[in-house]
Amino acid sequence: MINDDELVCFCSVVTAGTIRQAMRDGGRTLDDIRRMTGACTLGRCKELSPRGR
């Protein structure tokens, strides 16, 4: 399991913990999570990720 502090969205600097919290707060779809956290909204994660993916 990914640590809560690990970045999963590099372009918007969103952590796994932030996404998990959004799910606890009622987020059920990717669109919900995007709206609640700002994750996956800038489209630069692959470019900014040190993993290159």
C-alpha atoms as an extended CHARMM CRD file, in Angstrom:
* protein
*
        53  EXT
         1         1  MET       CA              0.0000000000        0.0000000000        0.0000000000  PROA      1               0.0000000000
         2         2  ILE       CA              1.1680000000        3.5090000000       -0.7910000000  PROA      2               0.0000000000
         3         3  ASN       CA              2.0920000000        5.6650000000        2.2060000000  PROA      3               0.0000000000
         4         4  ASP       CA             -0.3230000000        8.5740000000        2.9210000000  PROA      4               0.0000000000
         5         5  ASP       CA              2.5130000000       11.0760000000        2.4100000000  PROA      5               0.0000000000
         6         6  GLU       CA              3.4880000000        9.7880000000       -1.0420000000  PROA      6               0.0000000000
         7         7  LEU       CA              2.6890000000       12.0630000000       -3.9620000000  PROA      7               0.0000000000
         8         8  VAL       CA              0.4100000000       10.4950000000       -6.5220000000  PROA      8               0.0000000000
         9         9  CYS       CA             -0.3360000000       13.6490000000       -8.5150000000  PROA      9               0.0000000000
        10        10  PHE       CA              2.8840000000       15.5250000000       -9.1120000000  PROA      10              0.0000000000
        11        11  CYS       CA              1.4340000000       18.4370000000      -11.0790000000  PROA      11              0.0000000000
        12        12  SER       CA             -1.0600000000       19.3910000000       -8.3530000000  PROA      12              0.0000000000
        13        13  VAL       CA              1.0250000000       18.0410000000       -5.4190000000  PROA      13              0.0000000000
        14        14  VAL       CA             -1.7050000000       15.7040000000       -4.1350000000  PROA      14              0.0000000000
        15        15  THR       CA             -0.8260000000       12.8660000000       -1.7850000000  PROA      15              0.0000000000
        16        16  ALA       CA             -2.3660000000        9.4320000000       -1.4030000000  PROA      16              0.0000000000
        17        17  GLY       CA             -3.6630000000       10.5280000000        2.0050000000  PROA      17              0.0000000000
        18        18  THR       CA             -5.4730000000       13.4850000000        0.4640000000  PROA      18              0.0000000000
        19        19  ILE       CA             -7.1650000000       11.1840000000       -2.0250000000  PROA      19              0.0000000000
        20        20  ARG       CA             -8.1020000000        8.6990000000        0.7030000000  PROA      20              0.0000000000
        21        21  GLN       CA             -9.5970000000       11.5390000000        2.7510000000  PROA      21              0.0000000000
        22        22  ALA       CA            -11.6440000000       12.6890000000       -0.2410000000  PROA      22              0.0000000000
        23        23  MET       CA            -12.9770000000        9.1370000000       -0.5470000000  PROA      23              0.0000000000
        24        24  ARG       CA            -13.9090000000        9.1050000000        3.1450000000  PROA      24              0.0000000000
        25        25  ASP       CA            -15.6250000000       12.4490000000        2.5640000000  PROA      25              0.0000000000
        26        26  GLY       CA            -17.8440000000       10.9500000000       -0.1270000000  PROA      26              0.0000000000
        27        27  GLY       CA            -15.7860000000       10.9910000000       -3.3290000000  PROA      27              0.0000000000
        28        28  ARG       CA            -16.7380000000        7.9210000000       -5.3610000000  PROA      28              0.0000000000
        29        29  THR       CA            -15.6720000000        8.6430000000       -8.9240000000  PROA      29              0.0000000000
        30        30  LEU       CA            -12.5120000000        9.9940000000      -10.5110000000  PROA      30              0.0000000000
        31        31  ASP       CA            -14.4170000000       13.1880000000      -11.2900000000  PROA      31              0.0000000000
        32        32  ASP       CA            -15.3660000000       13.4940000000       -7.5910000000  PROA      32              0.0000000000
        33        33  ILE       CA            -11.7350000000       13.0430000000       -6.5410000000  PROA      33              0.0000000000
        34        34  ARG       CA            -10.5080000000       15.5550000000       -9.1310000000  PROA      34              0.0000000000
        35        35  ARG       CA            -13.0530000000       18.1330000000       -7.9970000000  PROA      35              0.0000000000
        36        36  MET       CA            -12.3390000000       17.5880000000       -4.2950000000  PROA      36              0.0000000000
        37        37  THR       CA             -8.5220000000       17.4680000000       -4.4530000000  PROA      37              0.0000000000
        38        38  GLY       CA             -7.4170000000       19.1280000000       -7.6780000000  PROA      38              0.0000000000
        39        39  ALA       CA             -5.6010000000       15.9200000000       -8.6640000000  PROA      39              0.0000000000
        40        40  CYS       CA             -5.1880000000       15.1440000000      -12.3760000000  PROA      40              0.0000000000
        41        41  THR       CA             -6.3390000000       18.5880000000      -13.4460000000  PROA      41              0.0000000000
        42        42  LEU       CA             -3.1700000000       20.1100000000      -14.8840000000  PROA      42              0.0000000000
        43        43  GLY       CA             -2.0900000000       17.2040000000      -17.1000000000  PROA      43              0.0000000000
        44        44  ARG       CA              1.6190000000       17.3680000000      -16.2970000000  PROA      44              0.0000000000
        45        45  CYS       CA              2.0350000000       14.4320000000      -13.8810000000  PROA      45              0.0000000000
        46        46  LYS       CA              3.9410000000       12.2210000000      -16.3080000000  PROA      46              0.0000000000
        47        47  GLU       CA              6.3000000000       15.0830000000      -17.1280000000  PROA      47              0.0000000000
        48        48  LEU       CA              6.8650000000       16.0210000000      -13.4670000000  PROA      48              0.0000000000
        49        49  SER       CA              6.9650000000       12.5040000000      -11.9690000000  PROA      49              0.0000000000
        50        50  PRO       CA             10.4340000000       11.2970000000      -11.0690000000  PROA      50              0.0000000000
        51        51  ARG       CA              9.2010000000        7.8280000000      -12.1140000000  PROA      51              0.0000000000
        52        52  GLY       CA              8.3680000000        9.0380000000      -15.6060000000  PROA      52              0.0000000000
        53        53  ARG       CA              4.8430000000        7.6020000000      -15.5490000000  PROA      53              0.0000000000
